[in-house]
Amino acid sequence: MKLRYDQKADAVYITLRGHGVDHTVRIGPDIAIDYGPDGEVHGIEILAASEHLGLRPDKPEVILEHLQGISVANGDDYHLIPAA
């Protein structure tokens, strides 16, 4: 799973599976679900993320729990943070 925040657009995209979107279903004005050719959910787009997810656009923060390790990307630089 990959979560990306676009600060300029104030949008979050959560990639759940591979690549390749077959079709998109809007479930509200700010939320869209992308389905792959297999019929499974491949991604979720959330517009106005600061409003819906309580993110601060100037300092977005996400808390992840119960993960074995986390890869953190800052631009093109990735860092692996092992679980404690």
C-alpha positions in Angstrom: 0.0 0.0 0.0 1.2 3.5 -0.8 -0.2 6.8 0.5 0.6 10.0 -1.4 -0.3 13.5 -0.3 -0.3 16.3 -2.9 0.0 19.5 -0.9 -0.8 21.9 -3.8 -4.0 19.9 -4.6 -4.8 19.1 -1.0 -5.4 15.5 -2.2 -4.5 12.1 -0.9 -4.2 9.0 -3.1 -4.0 5.6 -1.6 -2.7 2.9 -3.9 -3.9 -0.6 -2.7 -3.0 -2.8 -5.6 -0.8 -2.7 -8.7 -1.3 -0.3 -11.5 -4.0 0.0 -14.1 -7.4 1.5 -13.5 -10.3 0.1 -15.4 -12.9 2.4 -14.1 -13.6 5.0 -11.4 -16.7 5.4 -9.2 -17.3 8.7 -7.4 -18.9 8.1 -4.1 -19.1 11.8 -3.2 -17.9 15.1 -4.6 -14.4 14.6 -3.0 -14.0 10.8 -3.0 -13.4 8.4 -5.9 -12.7 4.7 -5.9 -10.5 3.3 -8.7 -11.2 -0.3 -9.7 -8.8 -2.5 -11.7 -9.7 -4.8 -14.5 -10.0 -7.6 -11.9 -12.9 -5.7 -10.3 -11.0 -5.1 -7.1 -10.3 -1.7 -5.5 -6.9 -0.5 -6.7 -7.0 3.0 -5.3 -8.8 5.7 -3.4 -8.6 9.4 -4.1 -9.6 11.9 -1.5 -9.8 15.6 -2.4 -10.0 18.3 0.2 -7.9 16.0 2.3 -7.2 18.5 5.0 -10.9 18.8 5.6 -11.9 15.1 5.4 -8.8 13.6 7.1 -7.9 16.4 9.5 -4.5 17.0 7.8 -2.7 20.2 8.2 -1.6 21.2 4.7 1.5 22.9 6.0 2.5 19.9 8.1 0.6 16.7 7.1 1.0 13.8 9.5 -0.2 10.2 9.4 0.1 7.7 12.1 0.5 4.1 11.1 0.1 1.2 13.6 1.0 -2.5 13.6 3.3 -2.5 10.6 6.5 -4.5 10.3 8.4 -1.7 8.6 7.7 1.6 6.8 9.3 3.1 3.8 9.3 6.9 4.0 9.7 8.9 0.8 10.8 12.5 0.7 11.0 13.4 -2.9 13.1 10.7 -4.6 14.8 9.7 -1.4 13.4 6.6 0.5 14.2 5.5 4.0 13.1 2.2 5.7 12.0 2.6 9.3 11.9 -0.8 10.9 9.2 -1.6 13.5 10.2 -1.3 17.1 
